[in-house]
Amino acid sequence: MINFDLGEELKLIGETMHDFAVNELRPVAREYEEVGKIDGKIIEKFDTLGIDFLDYPEEFGGLALDERNNAIINMELAYGDSALVLALNRPGIGGYLLDVFGSQEQKEKYFHEVKNKKGKFGFHLTNTGDPFDIYKVCLKYKQEGNDYILNGKGKFTHNFDDSLYIITLAVPEKDNLDFSDLKMFIIPSDSNGLVKENADDKLGLIAYRTGTIGYNNVKLSNNMELANFIDYEKQIVEFYKKYFLIMGAVLVGTGKAALDYAIDYSQERVAFGSAVALHQGLSFIISDMAIQVEGAENILKNAAWKLSVGKAKLPDIARALSFILDMTEFVTPNAIQVLGGHGYIKDHPVEKFARDSKTISLLCGSRLLVDELATKYLS
């Protein structure tokens, strides 16, 4: 039986994250957007929460919290600022790739190193964002004895210039490819020939570093190939379950923030002798926004519960994300509308909520990809 009661412990965790989001993240969100990255000041404050590696096994330095905790924590932190949540996340979303595709030995080595150095994993799969589009894998590999040589460009690489390792796919240089040709590598970010070319000039999530990495005859020993690469099609599904859940949680937090800000503004702003919240047209819009946000939060919790108890298939998570994307595409622009002209200036955060949520949808690959994965793996 599904139970959305979070329990006292998780409620307390959620309240702690919410307070941090409101008091520490949102006040500095513009500052970090202007410089385009985070710094040690906010990292030091974030570290006091003690939530690094929150859903990773204890043997790898994790907290071993379940996906309900993961969803609630990311949702509440995103209430403050979604870009900062993703930028502060350690070990980064790419860590799930190591967890799925790495051998026990590799996980022990790299997770502990990243944990001890307070680092992150970057990652890049394909240039279209579709993990199954193997002809859009940008890196080419060739073997030279026991070594691999990589060439190409990885666009929209997550944590592209602030990570210890980059995890990426590569294919051989030939015309006819299949999934057996794929290889996944974990690459030190300071490798010879690895060039961090440029950060993406994105509309939103500016403080979350993504960009293009060039690979110019990057030489890797064969132990840098992830060794648990057995059935890519099935294994990548496990990665996307967690990836989509985190993105859904961040989007719900952003939607809740937009709704609450619009409500507060509408109750304080007076026009024609009364608060604009009392004007029928706006009250209908705010009501619809609230319905969308509450529905999205419940769908997120349902998906997180299914994943926590091992009952979630990829379509369960993808359908949840699809609904959540619809919610933010309705709620964040309407939050701007509630504020009127003020919604378009940076004195208020609602325009940033709209930009960031739209950019998150692109980080998921595309809306078309999310909807396709919502039905592709039903069995």
Buried (B, 14 or more C-beta within 10 A) or exposed (E): EEEEEBEEEBEEBBEBBBEBBBEBBBEBBBEBBEEBBBEEEBEEBBBEBEBBBBBBEEEBBBBEBBBBBBBBBBBBBBBBBBBBBBBBBBBBBBBBBBBBBBBEEBBBBBBEEBBEEEBBBBBBBBBBBBBBBBEBBBBBBEEEEEEBBBBBBBBBBBBBBBBBBBBBBBBEEEEEEEEEBBBBBBBBBEBEEBEBBEBBEBEBBBBBBBBBBBBEEBEBEEEBBBBBBEEBEEBBBBBBBBBBBBBBBBBBBBBBBBBBBBBEBBEEBEEEEEBBBBBEEBEEBBEEBBEBBBBBBBBBBBBBBBBBEEEBBBBBBBBBBBBBBBBBBBBBBBBBBBBEEBBEEEEBBBBBBBBBBBBBBBBBBBBEBBBBBBEBBEE
